[in-house]
């Protein structure tokens, strides 16, 4: 088993260093934040497995403080792939400027959970905490660093630390200015 305690401490320190000033910015009167498509990779610390995921980040309000995030992940366990699909509601402390993110929502996880005859899908919830940056100043993508806790009736409770890249579907040059 891999010990991610130092990584979680670093993540928390980074989140606090960057998110607090971003959250203090005034709301902008600019147009809507763009819909973003993103990809992420990381590690499920309790099984030492790699995780590959994708998401669509859809703003709910123009300033981007709240997003709906449909997402999916593949966990590469030894001799098995697990699939997870979810729909999260996420709060971004700095809105269109990025910042600390906190959210969660319902998920479905497909795997061979017990010594049963085959695959099954179990439903549950997840909780995500992280940091999200937005494109701007000549950089056409945003970055996210997050930790996700999965609450599903499974033998090993999944917890994933991941790094992702988000690409806006329009207007990337207008952010961060």
Secondary structure by P-SEA (a helix, b strand, c coil): cccaaaaaaaaaaaaaacccccccccccccccccccccccccccccccbbbbbbbbbbbccccccbbbbbbbbbbbcccbbbbbbbbbbbbbcccccccccccccccccccccccccbbbbbbbbbbbbbbbbbbcccccbbbbbbbbbbbcccccbbbbbbcbbbbbccccccccc
